């Protein structure tokens, strides 16, 4: 009895790419819902409809998967956004995703639910925070630019915590445009307009 012929290599690659994408999506959602420690390799693989061994083949480890999830969201956003638009872009992304209940960029949720919850993820999360801080610090042109950037990030993370993790009203249900208007109006004091 003859066995079925192996699919052409292009089909295998498409399947591998689809499986890899499903694993990333499942990890992104579970890290955002449960945090790094609460999202097990087994639960990620089950949600993706994949074997756990494939997770390790494609990402090496759970930490490698977290790094890839953050690279797709937070680091990609960081690198693709002009510095003067970074805070607003991150804020709007978090506000609109949580308002719509969609599955878009969940980097802030992953960060909030995972930071401080395990040494394995700490380095990746710290690196992301430091990169955002570095970009934001350059906006003020002042000696205390790093402090100003940390204050802005603390506010962003606090808003994310109260809106998406704690779900405290009225912030949890507030219109994203209203929140942005209030926050960005106040935030402009941290980054004075450059001298003409």
Rosetta blueprint (number, residue, H / E / L):
1 X L
2 X L
3 X L
4 X L
5 X L
6 X L
7 X L
8 X L
9 X H
10 X H
11 X H
12 X H
13 X H
14 X H
15 X H
16 X H
17 X H
18 X H
19 X H
20 X H
21 X H
22 X H
23 X H
24 X H
25 X H
26 X H
27 X H
28 X H
29 X H
30 X H
31 X H
32 X H
33 X H
34 X H
35 X H
36 X H
37 X H
38 X H
39 X L
40 X L
41 X H
42 X H
43 X H
44 X H
45 X H
46 X H
47 X H
48 X H
49 X L
50 X L
51 X L
52 X H
53 X H
54 X H
55 X H
56 X H
57 X H
58 X H
59 X H
60 X L
61 X L
62 X H
63 X H
64 X H
65 X H
66 X H
67 X H
68 X H
69 X H
70 X H
71 X H
72 X H
73 X H
74 X H
75 X H
76 X H
77 X H
78 X H
79 X H
80 X H
81 X L
82 X L
83 X H
84 X H
85 X H
86 X H
87 X H
88 X H
89 X H
90 X H
91 X H
92 X H
93 X H
94 X H
95 X H
96 X H
97 X H
98 X H
99 X H
100 X H
101 X L
102 X L
103 X L
104 X L
105 X L
106 X L
107 X H
108 X H
109 X H
110 X H
111 X H
112 X H
113 X H
114 X H
115 X L
116 X L
117 X L
118 X L
119 X H
120 X H
121 X H
122 X H
123 X H
124 X H
125 X H
126 X H
127 X H
128 X H
129 X H
130 X H
131 X H
132 X H
133 X H
134 X H
135 X H
136 X H
137 X H
138 X L
139 X L
140 X L
141 X L
142 X L
143 X L
144 X L
145 X H
146 X H
147 X H
148 X H
149 X H
150 X H
151 X H
152 X H
153 X H
154 X H
155 X H
156 X H
157 X H
158 X H
159 X H
160 X H
161 X H
162 X H
163 X H
164 X H
165 X H
166 X L
167 X L
168 X L
169 X L
170 X L
171 X H
172 X H
173 X H
174 X L
175 X L
176 X H
177 X H
178 X H
179 X H
180 X H
181 X H
182 X H
183 X H
184 X H
185 X H
186 X H
187 X H
188 X L
189 X L
190 X L
191 X L
192 X L
193 X L
194 X L
195 X L
196 X L
